[in-house]
């Protein structure tokens, strides 16, 4: 069994894809649970409706740092209200993106802290996006953790050991996407070798970042198996150990998601 802990099924649907077929292909590939991720509260209803359509699909609620200028949250009130829905199992994705800087840094940081407060109050895991912002991400996570613990993960991890160790030190998990399979990602693979398998998850971030050997294609949840296979190679482990452990890690973190019988 595998879990795709982070995908964007609403993006795929807007591209004209048949979600029933996509979910069916994921099931045939052994993917038992999918989490489709919110990036805008103005589009959250569409994300939630997809989760409601499929028994094995769940969702998050949150505002991507790219959208912080227009939809960033100043407090946790609205996030907490929306998180009461039974299909909402995480807070985010949130965080910091200084690569594109589609939103001002102060707006990103303010919204990030509001999401952290929602995770702290709800007990739902925080889903963190971090790109070219390791130093500020570490600082905010550590400052907020001192105010009270909260669960979470760094999604689509591509950073170096400093962010990895800071995240692990506050009990976070690390989620790996198709980037792990890329030819030029040896630095990432070196960092991942030092992260305990018991703290790792896998994801697709579909429709983006299709893993090798699917590079150049539109990504989808079924392809998470290729990231799991590369992770097994990097860790020198059997694929069965990787699938079992990463899935167990997922259910430990996303406690609102029922495990398959």
GUBAPA-536623 format. One record per residue (C-alpha): residue number from 1; residue in one letter; chain; z, x, y. Coordinates in steps of 0.2 Angstrom, whole numbers, plus 5000, padded with zeros to 4 digits. Each point is the difference from the previous one (the first is absolute). Layout:
BEGIN
R   nr  rest  kette     z     x     y
R  NUM     a      A     Z     X     Y
...
This chain:
BEGIN
R   nr  rest  kette     z     x     y
R    1     x      A  5000  5000  5000
R    2     x      A  4996  5006  5018
R    3     x      A  5004  4993  5017
R    4     x      A  4989  5001  5016
R    5     x      A  5014  5001  5012
R    6     x      A  4989  4999  5016
R    7     x      A  4983  4992  5002
R    8     x      A  4992  4989  5013
R    9     x      A  4992  4985  4991
R   10     x      A  4997  4991  5016
R   11     x      A  4989  5014  5006
R   12     x      A  4990  4998  4983
R   13     x      A  4999  4981  5002
R   14     x      A  4993  5002  5018
R   15     x      A  4987  5012  4993
R   16     x      A  4994  4986  4989
R   17     x      A  5008  5006  4984
R   18     x      A  5005  4987  4986
R   19     x      A  5019  5003  4999
R   20     x      A  5002  4991  4984
R   21     x      A  4988  5013  4992
R   22     x      A  5009  5014  5008
R   23     x      A  5017  4995  4994
R   24     x      A  4992  4996  4983
R   25     x      A  4993  5018  4999
R   26     x      A  5017  5007  5005
R   27     x      A  5008  4990  4986
R   28     x      A  4987  5007  4987
R   29     x      A  5004  5018  5006
R   30     x      A  5019  4997  4997
R   31     x      A  5005  4997  5018
R   32     x      A  5014  4987  4998
R   33     x      A  5006  4998  5018
R   34     x      A  4991  5002  5017
R   35     x      A  5008  5000  5017
R   36     x      A  4988  4995  5014
R   37     x      A  5005  5007  5017
R   38     x      A  5002  4992  5017
R   39     x      A  4993  5010  5015
R   40     x      A  5001  4986  5013
R   41     x      A  5011  4985  5002
R   42     x      A  4986  4990  5007
R   43     x      A  4991  5002  4983
R   44     x      A  5016  4999  4989
R   45     x      A  4996  4982  4995
R   46     x      A  4984  5006  4991
R   47     x      A  5010  5014  4992
R   48     x      A  5013  4988  4994
R   49     x      A  4988  4987  4994
R   50     x      A  4992  5013  4989
R   51     x      A  5017  5004  4992
R   52     x      A  5003  4982  4997
R   53     x      A  4983  4998  4991
R   54     x      A  5004  5013  4986
R   55     x      A  5016  5001  4989
R   56     x      A  4999  5019  5000
R   57     x      A  4996  5003  5018
R   58     x      A  5014  5002  5013
R   59     x      A  4999  5005  5018
R   60     x      A  5009  5008  5015
R   61     x      A  5003  4995  5018
R   62     x      A  4997  5013  5014
R   63     x      A  4990  5007  5014
R   64     x      A  4990  5016  4997
R   65     x      A  5003  5014  5014
R   66     x      A  4982  4998  5005
R   67     x      A  5004  4982  5005
R   68     x      A  5017  5004  5009
R   69     x      A  4993  4999  5018
R   70     x      A  4995  4981  4997
R   71     x      A  5011  4994  4986
R   72     x      A  5014  5013  4999
R   73     x      A  5017  4992  4998
R   74     x      A  5015  5004  5012
R   75     x      A  5013  4993  4987
R   76     x      A  5001  4995  4982
R   77     x      A  5002  4981  5003
R   78     x      A  4982  4994  4996
R   79     x      A  4998  5012  4985
R   80     x      A  5016  4994  4992
R   81     x      A  4995  4982  5002
R   82     x      A  4983  5003  4991
R   83     x      A  5008  5011  4987
R   84     x      A  5010  4985  4993
R   85     x      A  4984  4994  4991
R   86     x      A  5002  5003  4981
R   87     x      A  4984  5010  4999
R   88     x      A  5004  5012  5014
R   89     x      A  5008  5016  4992
R   90     x      A  4999  5013  5013
R   91     x      A  5000  5004  5019
R   92     x      A  4985  5009  5007
R   93     x      A  4989  5008  5001
R   94     x      A  5008  5009  5015
R   95     x      A  5002  5017  5006
R   96     x      A  4991  5013  5011
R   97     x      A  4982  5005  5001
R   98     x      A  4997  5014  5013
R   99     x      A  4983  5004  4992
R  100     x      A  4990  4985  5008
R  101     x      A  5014  4995  5012
R  102     x      A  4992  4982  5001
R  103     x      A  5017  4995  5008
R  104     x      A  5012  5010  5012
R  105     x      A  5013  5010  4991
R  106     x      A  5014  4991  5008
R  107     x      A  4994  4983  4994
R  108     x      A  4998  5007  4982
R  109     x      A  5017  5007  5000
R  110     x      A  5008  4984  5007
R  111     x      A  4991  4990  4987
R  112     x      A  5005  5012  4986
R  113     x      A  5018  4999  5004
R  114     x      A  4999  4980  5000
R  115     x      A  4993  5001  4983
R  116     x      A  5013  5012  4994
R  117     x      A  5013  4987  5006
R  118     x      A  4991  4987  4991
R  119     x      A  5001  5010  4984
R  120     x      A  5018  5004  5003
R  121     x      A  5005  4982  5002
R  122     x      A  4989  4992  4986
R  123     x      A  5002  5014  4987
R  124     x      A  4981  5000  4998
R  125     x      A  4991  5017  4999
R  126     x      A  4993  5007  5016
R  127     x      A  4981  5005  4997
R  128     x      A  4997  5015  5012
R  129     x      A  4983  5007  5006
R  130     x      A  5001  5017  5007
R  131     x      A  4985  5010  5006
R  132     x      A  5002  5016  5010
R  133     x      A  5017  4994  5006
R  134     x      A  5011  5009  4987
R  135     x      A  5013  5006  5013
R  136     x      A  5003  4983  5008
R  137     x      A  5000  4991  4984
R  138     x      A  5013  5011  4993
R  139     x      A  5011  4999  5016
R  140     x      A  4999  4981  5001
R  141     x      A  5003  4997  4981
R  142     x      A  5015  5012  5001
R  143     x      A  5007  4992  5016
R  144     x      A  4998  4982  4993
R  145     x      A  5008  5005  4983
R  146     x      A  5015  5006  5009
R  147     x      A  5002  4982  5007
R  148     x      A  4999  4993  4983
R  149     x      A  4991  5002  4984
R  150     x      A  4983  4992  4996
R  151     x      A  4988  5002  4985
R  152     x      A  4982  5005  5002
R  153     x      A  4985  5011  4996
R  154     x      A  4987  5011  5008
R  155     x      A  4984  4992  4996
R  156     x      A  4984  5009  4997
R  157     x      A  5009  5017  5001
R  158     x      A  4989  5014  5007
R  159     x      A  5013  5010  5009
R  160     x      A  5009  5016  4996
R  161     x      A  5017  5004  4992
R  162     x      A  5010  4998  5016
R  163     x      A  4997  4981  5000
R  164     x      A  5001  4998  4982
R  165     x      A  5017  5008  4999
R  166     x      A  5006  4990  5015
R  167     x      A  4995  4984  4992
R  168     x      A  5008  5005  4983
R  169     x      A  5016  5004  5009
R  170     x      A  5003  4983  5006
R  171     x      A  4995  4992  4983
R  172     x      A  4982  4996  5004
R  173     x      A  4986  5000  4987
R  174     x      A  4982  5008  5003
R  175     x      A  4984  4990  4996
R  176     x      A  4984  5009  4996
R  177     x      A  4983  4994  5002
R  178     x      A  4982  5006  4996
R  179     x      A  5002  5015  5012
R  180     x      A  5009  5009  4986
R  181     x      A  4984  5001  4990
R  182     x      A  4990  5007  5014
R  183     x      A  4993  5017  4997
R  184     x      A  5007  5007  5017
R  185     x      A  5017  4993  4997
R  186     x      A  5008  5015  4991
R  187     x      A  5014  5001  5013
R  188     x      A  5005  4982  4997
R  189     x      A  5000  5003  4981
R  190     x      A  5011  5016  5003
R  191     x      A  5012  4989  5009
R  192     x      A  5000  4986  4987
R  193     x      A  5004  5013  4986
R  194     x      A  5017  5002  5008
R  195     x      A  5004  4981  5002
R  196     x      A  5009  4993  4985
R  197     x      A  4989  4987  4990
R  198     x      A  5015  4988  5002
R  199     x      A  4997  4999  5018
R  200     x      A  4981  4997  5000
R  201     x      A  4989  4984  5001
R  202     x      A  4981  4998  4999
R  203     x      A  4989  4989  5011
R  204     x      A  4982  4998  5005
R  205     x      A  5001  4996  5019
R  206     x      A  4984  4990  4995
R  207     x      A  4987  4998  5007
R  208     x      A  5002  5017  5006
R  209     x      A  5002  5018  4992
R  210     x      A  4991  4996  4983
R  211     x      A  5006  5014  4988
R  212     x      A  4989  5012  4990
R  213     x      A  4989  4995  4991
R  214     x      A  4998  4984  5011
R  215     x      A  4997  5010  5016
R  216     x      A  4988  4992  5011
R  217     x      A  5003  4982  4993
R  218     x      A  5010  4986  5007
R  219     x      A  5018  5003  4993
R  220     x      A  5009  4986  4990
R  221     x      A  5017  4999  4991
R  222     x      A  4992  5003  4983
R  223     x      A  4997  5018  5006
R  224     x      A  5018  5004  5001
R  225     x      A  4999  5006  4982
R  226     x      A  4990  5016  5006
R  227     x      A  5014  5005  5012
R  228     x      A  5012  4998  4986
R  229     x      A  4990  5011  4989
R  230     x      A  4999  5013  5013
R  231     x      A  5019  4999  5003
R  232     x      A  5002  5003  4981
R  233     x      A  4989  5015  5001
R  234     x      A  5010  5007  5015
R  235     x      A  5017  4997  4992
R  236     x      A  4994  5006  4983
R  237     x      A  5006  4984  4993
R  238     x      A  4992  4987  4988
R  239     x      A  4992  4985  5009
R  240     x      A  5011  4988  4990
R  241     x      A  5015  5009  5008
R  242     x      A  4993  4998  5018
R  243     x      A  4995  4982  4998
R  244     x      A  5017  4996  4993
R  245     x      A  5010  5010  5013
R  246     x      A  4990  4995  5015
R  247     x      A  5001  4981  4995
R  248     x      A  5019  5001  4997
R  249     x      A  5002  5009  5017
R  250     x      A  4990  4986  5008
R  251     x      A  5011  4986  4993
R  252     x      A  5016  5010  5005
R  253     x      A  4994  5001  5018
R  254     x      A  4991  4983  5001
R  255     x      A  5014  4990  4993
R  256     x      A  4993  4983  5006
R  257     x      A  4985  5002  4988
R  258     x      A  5003  4994  4982
R  259     x      A  4996  5011  4986
R  260     x      A  4987  4994  4987
R  261     x      A  5008  4994  4984
